[in-house]
Amino acid sequence: MIMELKNMLIELQSTLLPNAFDNVRGQMGIKNLNIFDTLIALPKSKIEYHKFDTL
């Protein structure tokens, strides 16, 4: 999902004027597109569906 969003924003960036794209990106709360690379590089754990923690 992160890669899809990053790719969509890169495509949008190529179609808009820089100030317009900065406005859209800012309204989304994204300071810069490099944050997506950081998120992609984070270690991920396997999701175990239908399992609940016991206390």
PDB file of N, CA, C, O and CB in Angstrom:
ATOM      1  N   MET A   1       0.815  -1.179   0.000  1.00  0.00           N
ATOM      2  CA  MET A   1       0.000   0.000   0.000  1.00  0.00           C
ATOM      3  C   MET A   1       0.870   1.259   0.000  1.00  0.00           C
ATOM      4  O   MET A   1       0.537   2.245  -0.657  1.00  0.00           O
ATOM      5  CB  MET A   1      -0.933  -0.011   1.196  1.00  0.00           C
ATOM      6  N   ILE A   2       1.961   1.225   0.721  1.00  0.00           N
ATOM      7  CA  ILE A   2       2.844   2.388   0.787  1.00  0.00           C
ATOM      8  C   ILE A   2       3.453   2.662  -0.581  1.00  0.00           C
ATOM      9  O   ILE A   2       3.540   3.814  -1.006  1.00  0.00           O
ATOM     10  CB  ILE A   2       3.954   2.172   1.837  1.00  0.00           C
ATOM     11  N   MET A   3       3.871   1.611  -1.268  1.00  0.00           N
ATOM     12  CA  MET A   3       4.445   1.791  -2.603  1.00  0.00           C
ATOM     13  C   MET A   3       3.414   2.361  -3.572  1.00  0.00           C
ATOM     14  O   MET A   3       3.744   3.213  -4.397  1.00  0.00           O
ATOM     15  CB  MET A   3       4.987   0.459  -3.137  1.00  0.00           C
ATOM     16  N   GLU A   4       2.170   1.897  -3.477  1.00  0.00           N
ATOM     17  CA  GLU A   4       1.117   2.416  -4.357  1.00  0.00           C
ATOM     18  C   GLU A   4       0.905   3.905  -4.129  1.00  0.00           C
ATOM     19  O   GLU A   4       0.805   4.673  -5.085  1.00  0.00           O
ATOM     20  CB  GLU A   4      -0.199   1.656  -4.131  1.00  0.00           C
ATOM     21  N   LEU A   5       0.836   4.315  -2.868  1.00  0.00           N
ATOM     22  CA  LEU A   5       0.644   5.721  -2.552  1.00  0.00           C
ATOM     23  C   LEU A   5       1.829   6.549  -3.032  1.00  0.00           C
ATOM     24  O   LEU A   5       1.655   7.628  -3.597  1.00  0.00           O
ATOM     25  CB  LEU A   5       0.440   5.908  -1.049  1.00  0.00           C
ATOM     26  N   LYS A   6       3.032   6.036  -2.804  1.00  0.00           N
ATOM     27  CA  LYS A   6       4.232   6.747  -3.254  1.00  0.00           C
ATOM     28  C   LYS A   6       4.210   6.908  -4.772  1.00  0.00           C
ATOM     29  O   LYS A   6       4.486   7.992  -5.287  1.00  0.00           O
ATOM     30  CB  LYS A   6       5.513   5.995  -2.810  1.00  0.00           C
ATOM     31  N   ASN A   7       3.887   5.845  -5.482  1.00  0.00           N
ATOM     32  CA  ASN A   7       3.850   5.914  -6.951  1.00  0.00           C
ATOM     33  C   ASN A   7       2.776   6.870  -7.449  1.00  0.00           C
ATOM     34  O   ASN A   7       2.989   7.593  -8.423  1.00  0.00           O
ATOM     35  CB  ASN A   7       3.611   4.527  -7.539  1.00  0.00           C
ATOM     36  N   MET A   8       1.619   6.878  -6.783  1.00  0.00           N
ATOM     37  CA  MET A   8       0.564   7.812  -7.186  1.00  0.00           C
ATOM     38  C   MET A   8       0.994   9.259  -6.970  1.00  0.00           C
ATOM     39  O   MET A   8       0.714  10.121  -7.802  1.00  0.00           O
ATOM     40  CB  MET A   8      -0.724   7.528  -6.408  1.00  0.00           C
ATOM     41  N   LEU A   9       1.674   9.528  -5.856  1.00  0.00           N
ATOM     42  CA  LEU A   9       2.138  10.891  -5.596  1.00  0.00           C
ATOM     43  C   LEU A   9       3.237  11.310  -6.565  1.00  0.00           C
ATOM     44  O   LEU A   9       3.286  12.468  -6.980  1.00  0.00           O
ATOM     45  CB  LEU A   9       2.641  11.009  -4.163  1.00  0.00           C
ATOM     46  N   ILE A  10       4.110  10.393  -6.927  1.00  0.00           N
ATOM     47  CA  ILE A  10       5.157  10.713  -7.906  1.00  0.00           C
ATOM     48  C   ILE A  10       4.529  11.035  -9.253  1.00  0.00           C
ATOM     49  O   ILE A  10       4.957  11.965  -9.937  1.00  0.00           O
ATOM     50  CB  ILE A  10       6.158   9.540  -8.049  1.00  0.00           C
ATOM     51  N   GLU A  11       3.513  10.266  -9.633  1.00  0.00           N
ATOM     52  CA  GLU A  11       2.812  10.538 -10.890  1.00  0.00           C
ATOM     53  C   GLU A  11       2.104  11.893 -10.832  1.00  0.00           C
ATOM     54  O   GLU A  11       2.142  12.659 -11.795  1.00  0.00           O
ATOM     55  CB  GLU A  11       1.795   9.419 -11.195  1.00  0.00           C
ATOM     56  N   LEU A  12       1.468  12.182  -9.714  1.00  0.00           N
ATOM     57  CA  LEU A  12       0.792  13.465  -9.544  1.00  0.00           C
ATOM     58  C   LEU A  12       1.788  14.618  -9.590  1.00  0.00           C
ATOM     59  O   LEU A  12       1.507  15.676 -10.152  1.00  0.00           O
ATOM     60  CB  LEU A  12       0.019  13.490  -8.226  1.00  0.00           C
ATOM     61  N   GLN A  13       2.949  14.397  -8.993  1.00  0.00           N
ATOM     62  CA  GLN A  13       3.992  15.422  -8.973  1.00  0.00           C
ATOM     63  C   GLN A  13       4.437  15.789 -10.384  1.00  0.00           C
ATOM     64  O   GLN A  13       4.774  16.942 -10.655  1.00  0.00           O
ATOM     65  CB  GLN A  13       5.192  14.943  -8.155  1.00  0.00           C
ATOM     66  N   SER A  14       4.438  14.815 -11.272  1.00  0.00           N
ATOM     67  CA  SER A  14       4.878  15.083 -12.644  1.00  0.00           C
ATOM     68  C   SER A  14       3.819  15.810 -13.469  1.00  0.00           C
ATOM     69  O   SER A  14       4.123  16.339 -14.538  1.00  0.00           O
ATOM     70  CB  SER A  14       5.249  13.784 -13.329  1.00  0.00           C
ATOM     71  N   THR A  15       2.571  15.839 -12.978  1.00  0.00           N
ATOM     72  CA  THR A  15       1.505  16.491 -13.743  1.00  0.00           C
ATOM     73  C   THR A  15       1.127  17.868 -13.208  1.00  0.00           C
ATOM     74  O   THR A  15       0.495  18.650 -13.918  1.00  0.00           O
ATOM     75  CB  THR A  15       0.286  15.616 -13.755  1.00  0.00           C
ATOM     76  N   LEU A  16       1.502  18.176 -11.974  1.00  0.00           N
ATOM     77  CA  LEU A  16       1.144  19.455 -11.371  1.00  0.00           C
ATOM     78  C   LEU A  16       2.338  20.404 -11.320  1.00  0.00           C
ATOM     79  O   LEU A  16       3.494  19.982 -11.356  1.00  0.00           O
ATOM     80  CB  LEU A  16       0.590  19.239  -9.968  1.00  0.00           C
ATOM     81  N   LEU A  17       2.030  21.683 -11.235  1.00  0.00           N
ATOM     82  CA  LEU A  17       3.074  22.669 -10.984  1.00  0.00           C
ATOM     83  C   LEU A  17       3.629  22.433  -9.582  1.00  0.00           C
ATOM     84  O   LEU A  17       2.901  21.963  -8.708  1.00  0.00           O
ATOM     85  CB  LEU A  17       2.527  24.129 -11.137  1.00  0.00           C
ATOM     86  N   PRO A  18       4.906  22.751  -9.350  1.00  0.00           N
ATOM     87  CA  PRO A  18       5.511  22.462  -8.041  1.00  0.00           C
ATOM     88  C   PRO A  18       4.744  23.039  -6.849  1.00  0.00           C
ATOM     89  O   PRO A  18       4.585  22.358  -5.836  1.00  0.00           O
ATOM     90  CB  PRO A  18       6.909  22.991  -8.016  1.00  0.00           C
ATOM     91  N   ASN A  19       4.271  24.276  -6.953  1.00  0.00           N
ATOM     92  CA  ASN A  19       3.537  24.870  -5.826  1.00  0.00           C
ATOM     93  C   ASN A  19       2.223  24.147  -5.574  1.00  0.00           C
ATOM     94  O   ASN A  19       1.827  23.966  -4.422  1.00  0.00           O
ATOM     95  CB  ASN A  19       3.268  26.354  -6.087  1.00  0.00           C
ATOM     96  N   ALA A  20       1.544  23.734  -6.633  1.00  0.00           N
ATOM     97  CA  ALA A  20       0.281  23.005  -6.480  1.00  0.00           C
ATOM     98  C   ALA A  20       0.529  21.650  -5.829  1.00  0.00           C
ATOM     99  O   ALA A  20      -0.221  21.237  -4.944  1.00  0.00           O
ATOM    100  CB  ALA A  20      -0.415  22.824  -7.848  1.00  0.00           C
ATOM    101  N   PHE A  21       1.581  20.954  -6.267  1.00  0.00           N
ATOM    102  CA  PHE A  21       1.888  19.657  -5.675  1.00  0.00           C
ATOM    103  C   PHE A  21       2.276  19.815  -4.211  1.00  0.00           C
ATOM    104  O   PHE A  21       1.853  19.017  -3.374  1.00  0.00           O
ATOM    105  CB  PHE A  21       3.013  18.963  -6.452  1.00  0.00           C
ATOM    106  N   ASP A  22       3.071  20.826  -3.888  1.00  0.00           N
ATOM    107  CA  ASP A  22       3.450  21.067  -2.494  1.00  0.00           C
ATOM    108  C   ASP A  22       2.220  21.312  -1.629  1.00  0.00           C
ATOM    109  O   ASP A  22       2.175  20.885  -0.475  1.00  0.00           O
ATOM    110  CB  ASP A  22       4.408  22.260  -2.398  1.00  0.00           C
ATOM    111  N   ASN A  23       1.236  21.991  -2.175  1.00  0.00           N
ATOM    112  CA  ASN A  23      -0.004  22.243  -1.444  1.00  0.00           C
ATOM    113  C   ASN A  23      -0.744  20.929  -1.184  1.00  0.00           C
ATOM    114  O   ASN A  23      -1.182  20.680  -0.061  1.00  0.00           O
ATOM    115  CB  ASN A  23      -0.906  23.223  -2.227  1.00  0.00           C
ATOM    116  N   VAL A  24      -0.885  20.103  -2.195  1.00  0.00           N
ATOM    117  CA  VAL A  24      -1.572  18.812  -2.044  1.00  0.00           C
ATOM    118  C   VAL A  24      -0.832  17.938  -1.031  1.00  0.00           C
ATOM    119  O   VAL A  24      -1.444  17.374  -0.123  1.00  0.00           O
ATOM    120  CB  VAL A  24      -1.677  18.081  -3.412  1.00  0.00           C
ATOM    121  N   ARG A  25       0.474  17.831  -1.193  1.00  0.00           N
ATOM    122  CA  ARG A  25       1.290  17.022  -0.289  1.00  0.00           C
ATOM    123  C   ARG A  25       1.176  17.526   1.137  1.00  0.00           C
ATOM    124  O   ARG A  25       1.043  16.733   2.069  1.00  0.00           O
ATOM    125  CB  ARG A  25       2.752  17.028  -0.733  1.00  0.00           C
ATOM    126  N   GLY A  26       1.226  18.831   1.312  1.00  0.00           N
ATOM    127  CA  GLY A  26       1.104  19.419   2.643  1.00  0.00           C
ATOM    128  C   GLY A  26      -0.254  19.171   3.262  1.00  0.00           C
ATOM    129  O   GLY A  26      -0.349  18.913   4.462  1.00  0.00           O
ATOM    130  N   GLN A  27      -1.319  19.245   2.454  1.00  0.00           N
ATOM    131  CA  GLN A  27      -2.665  18.985   2.962  1.00  0.00           C
ATOM    132  C   GLN A  27      -2.820  17.542   3.424  1.00  0.00           C
ATOM    133  O   GLN A  27      -3.638  17.241   4.294  1.00  0.00           O
ATOM    134  CB  GLN A  27      -3.704  19.301   1.890  1.00  0.00           C
ATOM    135  N   MET A  28      -2.023  16.651   2.832  1.00  0.00           N
ATOM    136  CA  MET A  28      -2.052  15.240   3.239  1.00  0.00           C
ATOM    137  C   MET A  28      -1.217  15.003   4.499  1.00  0.00           C
ATOM    138  O   MET A  28      -1.275  13.925   5.092  1.00  0.00           O
ATOM    139  CB  MET A  28      -1.540  14.346   2.098  1.00  0.00           C
ATOM    140  N   GLY A  29      -0.439  16.011   4.908  1.00  0.00           N
ATOM    141  CA  GLY A  29       0.404  15.876   6.091  1.00  0.00           C
ATOM    142  C   GLY A  29       1.726  15.195   5.814  1.00  0.00           C
ATOM    143  O   GLY A  29       2.359  14.674   6.732  1.00  0.00           O
ATOM    144  N   ILE A  30       2.156  15.190   4.550  1.00  0.00           N
ATOM    145  CA  ILE A  30       3.412  14.555   4.163  1.00  0.00           C
ATOM    146  C   ILE A  30       4.435  15.654   3.909  1.00  0.00           C
ATOM    147  O   ILE A  30       4.273  16.459   2.993  1.00  0.00           O
ATOM    148  CB  ILE A  30       3.230  13.646   2.896  1.00  0.00           C
ATOM    149  N   LYS A  31       5.495  15.688   4.726  1.00  0.00           N
ATOM    150  CA  LYS A  31       6.498  16.740   4.573  1.00  0.00           C
ATOM    151  C   LYS A  31       7.339  16.549   3.323  1.00  0.00           C
ATOM    152  O   LYS A  31       7.632  17.514   2.618  1.00  0.00           O
ATOM    153  CB  LYS A  31       7.398  16.785   5.790  1.00  0.00           C
ATOM    154  N   ASN A  32       7.725  15.321   3.045  1.00  0.00           N
ATOM    155  CA  ASN A  32       8.451  15.020   1.806  1.00  0.00           C
ATOM    156  C   ASN A  32       8.236  13.564   1.441  1.00  0.00           C
ATOM    157  O   ASN A  32       7.839  12.752   2.276  1.00  0.00           O
ATOM    158  CB  ASN A  32       9.968  15.325   1.953  1.00  0.00           C
ATOM    159  N   LEU A  33       8.500  13.245   0.192  1.00  0.00           N
ATOM    160  CA  LEU A  33       8.230  11.889  -0.293  1.00  0.00           C
ATOM    161  C   LEU A  33       9.246  10.866   0.205  1.00  0.00           C
ATOM    162  O   LEU A  33       9.018   9.662   0.081  1.00  0.00           O
ATOM    163  CB  LEU A  33       8.210  11.881  -1.800  1.00  0.00           C
ATOM    164  N   ASN A  34      10.362  11.327   0.766  1.00  0.00           N
ATOM    165  CA  ASN A  34      11.376  10.395   1.270  1.00  0.00           C
ATOM    166  C   ASN A  34      10.881   9.585   2.462  1.00  0.00           C
ATOM    167  O   ASN A  34      11.445   8.536   2.773  1.00  0.00           O
ATOM    168  CB  ASN A  34      12.628  11.153   1.659  1.00  0.00           C
ATOM    169  N   ILE A  35       9.837  10.059   3.129  1.00  0.00           N
ATOM    170  CA  ILE A  35       9.303   9.318   4.272  1.00  0.00           C
ATOM    171  C   ILE A  35       8.810   7.936   3.854  1.00  0.00           C
ATOM    172  O   ILE A  35       8.837   6.993   4.645  1.00  0.00           O
ATOM    173  CB  ILE A  35       8.167  10.103   4.930  1.00  0.00           C
ATOM    174  N   PHE A  36       8.357   7.824   2.603  1.00  0.00           N
ATOM    175  CA  PHE A  36       7.879   6.523   2.133  1.00  0.00           C
ATOM    176  C   PHE A  36       9.017   5.510   2.066  1.00  0.00           C
ATOM    177  O   PHE A  36       8.813   4.337   2.379  1.00  0.00           O
ATOM    178  CB  PHE A  36       7.220   6.662   0.757  1.00  0.00           C
ATOM    179  N   ASP A  37      10.211   5.944   1.664  1.00  0.00           N
ATOM    180  CA  ASP A  37      11.362   5.040   1.635  1.00  0.00           C
ATOM    181  C   ASP A  37      11.697   4.556   3.043  1.00  0.00           C
ATOM    182  O   ASP A  37      12.048   3.393   3.242  1.00  0.00           O
ATOM    183  CB  ASP A  37      12.583   5.737   1.006  1.00  0.00           C
ATOM    184  N   THR A  38      11.588   5.453   4.009  1.00  0.00           N
ATOM    185  CA  THR A  38      11.839   5.083   5.405  1.00  0.00           C
ATOM    186  C   THR A  38      10.815   4.058   5.873  1.00  0.00           C
ATOM    187  O   THR A  38      11.167   3.071   6.520  1.00  0.00           O
ATOM    188  CB  THR A  38      11.803   6.329   6.315  1.00  0.00           C
ATOM    189  N   LEU A  39       9.553   4.291   5.549  1.00  0.00           N
ATOM    190  CA  LEU A  39       8.499   3.351   5.953  1.00  0.00           C
ATOM    191  C   LEU A  39       8.673   1.982   5.293  1.00  0.00           C
ATOM    192  O   LEU A  39       8.459   0.949   5.927  1.00  0.00           O
ATOM    193  CB  LEU A  39       7.122   3.922   5.602  1.00  0.00           C
ATOM    194  N   ILE A  40       9.058   1.984   4.037  1.00  0.00           N
ATOM    195  CA  ILE A  40       9.255   0.721   3.321  1.00  0.00           C
ATOM    196  C   ILE A  40      10.407  -0.071   3.927  1.00  0.00           C
ATOM    197  O   ILE A  40      10.368  -1.301   3.964  1.00  0.00           O
ATOM    198  CB  ILE A  40       9.522   0.982   1.830  1.00  0.00           C
ATOM    199  N   ALA A  41      11.433   0.636   4.403  1.00  0.00           N
ATOM    200  CA  ALA A  41      12.628  -0.028   4.937  1.00  0.00           C
ATOM    201  C   ALA A  41      12.448  -0.543   6.369  1.00  0.00           C
ATOM    202  O   ALA A  41      13.279  -1.314   6.848  1.00  0.00           O
ATOM    203  CB  ALA A  41      13.798   0.927   4.894  1.00  0.00           C
ATOM    204  N   LEU A  42      11.390  -0.137   7.053  1.00  0.00           N
ATOM    205  CA  LEU A  42      11.195  -0.592   8.430  1.00  0.00           C
ATOM    206  C   LEU A  42      10.980  -2.105   8.474  1.00  0.00           C
ATOM    207  O   LEU A  42      10.365  -2.677   7.574  1.00  0.00           O
ATOM    208  CB  LEU A  42       9.997   0.135   9.073  1.00  0.00           C
ATOM    209  N   PRO A  43      11.492  -2.749   9.531  1.00  0.00           N
ATOM    210  CA  PRO A  43      11.254  -4.196   9.649  1.00  0.00           C
ATOM    211  C   PRO A  43       9.769  -4.472   9.869  1.00  0.00           C
ATOM    212  O   PRO A  43       9.073  -3.724  10.556  1.00  0.00           O
ATOM    213  CB  PRO A  43      12.088  -4.798  10.811  1.00  0.00           C
ATOM    214  N   LYS A  44       9.317  -5.540   9.282  1.00  0.00           N
ATOM    215  CA  LYS A  44       7.909  -5.903   9.368  1.00  0.00           C
ATOM    216  C   LYS A  44       7.761  -7.270  10.011  1.00  0.00           C
ATOM    217  O   LYS A  44       8.541  -8.188   9.756  1.00  0.00           O
ATOM    218  CB  LYS A  44       7.257  -5.890   7.979  1.00  0.00           C
ATOM    219  N   SER A  45       6.754  -7.381  10.841  1.00  0.00           N
ATOM    220  CA  SER A  45       6.490  -8.681  11.437  1.00  0.00           C
ATOM    221  C   SER A  45       5.282  -9.300  10.732  1.00  0.00           C
ATOM    222  O   SER A  45       4.457  -8.603  10.142  1.00  0.00           O
ATOM    223  CB  SER A  45       6.243  -8.557  12.976  1.00  0.00           C
ATOM    224  N   LYS A  46       5.209 -10.594  10.809  1.00  0.00           N
ATOM    225  CA  LYS A  46       4.119 -11.302  10.161  1.00  0.00           C
ATOM    226  C   LYS A  46       2.830 -11.078  10.938  1.00  0.00           C
ATOM    227  O   LYS A  46       2.816 -11.147  12.167  1.00  0.00           O
ATOM    228  CB  LYS A  46       4.433 -12.806  10.046  1.00  0.00           C
ATOM    229  N   ILE A  47       1.764 -10.813  10.226  1.00  0.00           N
ATOM    230  CA  ILE A  47       0.457 -10.625  10.849  1.00  0.00           C
ATOM    231  C   ILE A  47      -0.199 -11.990  10.998  1.00  0.00           C
ATOM    232  O   ILE A  47      -0.342 -12.732  10.026  1.00  0.00           O
ATOM    233  CB  ILE A  47      -0.444  -9.654  10.011  1.00  0.00           C
ATOM    234  N   GLU A  48      -0.592 -12.310  12.213  1.00  0.00           N
ATOM    235  CA  GLU A  48      -1.275 -13.569  12.466  1.00  0.00           C
ATOM    236  C   GLU A  48      -2.752 -13.269  12.679  1.00  0.00           C
ATOM    237  O   GLU A  48      -3.164 -12.816  13.747  1.00  0.00           O
ATOM    238  CB  GLU A  48      -0.664 -14.315  13.698  1.00  0.00           C
ATOM    239  N   TYR A  49      -3.526 -13.526  11.657  1.00  0.00           N
ATOM    240  CA  TYR A  49      -4.945 -13.237  11.704  1.00  0.00           C
ATOM    241  C   TYR A  49      -5.667 -14.231  12.605  1.00  0.00           C
ATOM    242  O   TYR A  49      -5.250 -15.382  12.735  1.00  0.00           O
ATOM    243  CB  TYR A  49      -5.540 -13.260  10.300  1.00  0.00           C
ATOM    244  N   HIS A  50      -6.737 -13.784  13.214  1.00  0.00           N
ATOM    245  CA  HIS A  50      -7.611 -14.616  14.052  1.00  0.00           C
ATOM    246  C   HIS A  50      -6.887 -15.160  15.296  1.00  0.00           C
ATOM    247  O   HIS A  50      -7.248 -16.218  15.813  1.00  0.00           O
ATOM    248  CB  HIS A  50      -8.160 -15.781  13.227  1.00  0.00           C
ATOM    249  N   LYS A  51      -5.897 -14.453  15.755  1.00  0.00           N
ATOM    250  CA  LYS A  51      -5.225 -14.834  16.992  1.00  0.00           C
ATOM    251  C   LYS A  51      -5.316 -13.651  17.945  1.00  0.00           C
ATOM    252  O   LYS A  51      -5.140 -12.502  17.540  1.00  0.00           O
ATOM    253  CB  LYS A  51      -3.731 -15.252  16.737  1.00  0.00           C
ATOM    254  N   PHE A  52      -5.584 -13.931  19.180  1.00  0.00           N
ATOM    255  CA  PHE A  52      -5.723 -12.885  20.173  1.00  0.00           C
ATOM    256  C   PHE A  52      -4.679 -13.094  21.264  1.00  0.00           C
ATOM    257  O   PHE A  52      -4.363 -14.222  21.642  1.00  0.00           O
ATOM    258  CB  PHE A  52      -7.152 -12.869  20.767  1.00  0.00           C
ATOM    259  N   ASP A  53      -4.155 -11.975  21.758  1.00  0.00           N
ATOM    260  CA  ASP A  53      -3.207 -12.050  22.866  1.00  0.00           C
ATOM    261  C   ASP A  53      -3.936 -12.494  24.130  1.00  0.00           C
ATOM    262  O   ASP A  53      -5.077 -12.102  24.373  1.00  0.00           O
ATOM    263  CB  ASP A  53      -2.505 -10.683  23.089  1.00  0.00           C
ATOM    264  N   THR A  54      -3.272 -13.303  24.917  1.00  0.00           N
ATOM    265  CA  THR A  54      -3.845 -13.689  26.201  1.00  0.00           C
ATOM    266  C   THR A  54      -3.043 -12.975  27.274  1.00  0.00           C
ATOM    267  O   THR A  54      -1.823 -12.842  27.183  1.00  0.00           O
ATOM    268  CB  THR A  54      -3.829 -15.252  26.407  1.00  0.00           C
ATOM    269  N   LEU A  55      -3.743 -12.529  28.270  1.00  0.00           N
ATOM    270  CA  LEU A  55      -3.078 -11.779  29.353  1.00  0.00           C
ATOM    271  C   LEU A  55      -2.719 -12.656  30.492  1.00  0.00           C
ATOM    272  O   LEU A  55      -2.156 -12.185  31.480  1.00  0.00           O
ATOM    273  CB  LEU A  55      -3.945 -10.663  29.848  1.00  0.00           C
TER     274      LEU A  55
END
